[in-house]
Amino acid sequence: MADTDRTTPAPSDGGSGTESSSLAILIQEVRRRNRNALVIDAMYLFTTGFLFVIAVQGTWPAVIAAIPIATVLLFAWRSSAPFFVANVVAGVLGAVLTVAGFLPF
């Protein structure tokens, strides 16, 4: 059966429908994932932020945190680009908030 009453043109049709926008794709991807996967992603973000917080505490904490940070970021890189960016943002945000005195370290 042919799909003739399509309301949004497909990207191959040359149209710029909302389904082809990156935001819509991101929302669809989040909807497809179950809650457990989202909780695990949040735990990864928290862990990355925590490791960056440890890394700004001095030389030895930075040395100790370097391998776990590299491992988590490599995993995020191989997972997806948005997940990698989210991990980097979480880490930098944790480090900045620690240096600024907003986190209790």
C-alpha positions in Angstrom: 0.0 0.0 0.0 1.5 3.4 -1.0 1.8 6.2 1.5 0.2 9.0 -0.6 -1.2 11.2 2.1 2.0 12.1 3.8 1.8 15.5 5.5 5.5 16.1 6.1 7.8 15.7 3.1 10.6 13.3 3.5 14.2 14.5 3.3 14.6 12.7 0.0 11.8 14.8 -1.4 13.8 17.9 -0.8 11.4 19.2 1.8 12.4 20.6 5.1 9.8 18.9 7.3 10.1 19.1 11.1 10.9 15.4 11.3 14.2 16.0 9.5 15.4 18.7 11.9 18.0 17.7 14.4 15.9 18.7 17.4 13.0 16.5 16.3 15.4 13.6 15.8 16.8 14.1 19.3 13.4 14.2 20.8 12.4 11.0 18.9 15.6 9.3 20.1 14.9 10.2 23.8 11.3 8.9 23.4 12.6 5.6 22.1 14.9 5.0 25.0 13.5 3.5 28.2 13.8 5.0 31.6 16.6 2.7 32.7 18.8 3.9 29.9 18.1 7.5 30.7 19.0 6.9 34.4 22.2 5.3 33.4 23.0 8.2 31.1 22.4 10.6 34.0 24.7 8.5 36.2 27.4 8.8 33.6 27.0 12.6 33.5 27.1 12.8 37.3 30.3 10.5 37.4 32.0 12.7 34.7 31.2 15.8 36.6 32.4 14.3 39.9 35.7 13.1 38.3 36.3 16.6 36.9 35.6 18.0 40.4 38.2 15.6 41.8 40.7 16.6 39.1 40.7 20.3 40.0 41.6 19.5 43.7 45.4 19.2 43.0 48.1 17.3 41.1 47.6 13.9 42.6 43.8 13.9 42.4 44.2 15.0 38.8 46.6 12.1 38.1 44.2 9.6 39.8 41.2 10.9 38.0 42.9 11.1 34.5 42.4 7.5 33.5 38.7 7.3 34.6 38.0 10.6 32.9 39.6 9.4 29.7 37.7 6.1 29.9 34.3 7.7 30.4 34.9 10.2 27.6 36.1 7.6 25.2 33.0 5.6 25.9 30.9 8.7 25.4 32.7 9.5 22.1 32.1 6.0 20.8 28.5 6.1 21.9 27.3 9.3 20.2 28.4 12.8 19.6 25.6 14.4 21.7 26.4 12.1 24.6 30.1 13.0 24.4 29.2 16.7 24.3 26.9 16.3 27.3 29.7 14.6 29.3 32.2 17.3 28.5 29.7 20.0 29.5 28.9 18.2 32.7 32.6 17.9 33.5 33.5 21.5 32.7 30.4 22.7 34.6 31.4 20.6 37.6 35.0 22.0 37.5 33.9 25.6 37.1 31.3 25.4 39.9 34.0 23.8 42.2 36.6 26.5 41.4 33.9 29.2 41.9 33.0 27.8 45.3 29.5 26.7 44.5 30.2 23.0 45.2 31.2 21.8 48.6 34.8 20.8 47.9 
